Amino acid sequence: MSYDRLAFANRVNAVSRKHRAMAHGYTAKLRGDGLIVVQPRKVQFKFPVRGFMLLMLIFMLFKGFMIASLGTQEYTARLNVLNNGTLYEQAGGFVMGVDPVSKGIAQLFSL
C-alpha cells in the first residue's frame, strides 16, 4: 500500500512541476501519429543588445555635453574632486572620466 501512495505522490509532483513550468509559456507540436504534445517553453535569457547600445550612446552624449558646457579644465577639476572622495565617488569619477569618444562628442557640441 505504501508503494502505491509513493507512486501516486511522485505522479502528482511531476504533474505539478510541469504545470508550474507551463505557466511561463508552452509550445504544442503535432507528432507524426497525430498526437498533440504540449511541452513547457524553455526559458532563455536574451540580453538586450540594442537597448544597451542605446544606453551607452546616450551616456556618451551626456558626457560630451558636460565636457562642452563646463570646459575641459572645469570638468577635470570636478573629476579630481570625485577621485579624491569616497569609493563610490571614485567609481563615478572613473566612469565619468574623459575618453577620446566623449572628447570628440564635446568638440562636436562646441562647434
Secondary structure, 3 states (H helix, E strand, C coil): CHHHHHHHHHHHHHHHHHHHHHCCCEEEEECCCCCEEEEECCCCCCCCHHHHHHHHHHHHHHHHHHHHHHCHHHHHHHHHHHHCCCHHHHHHHHHCCCCHHHHHHHHHHCC
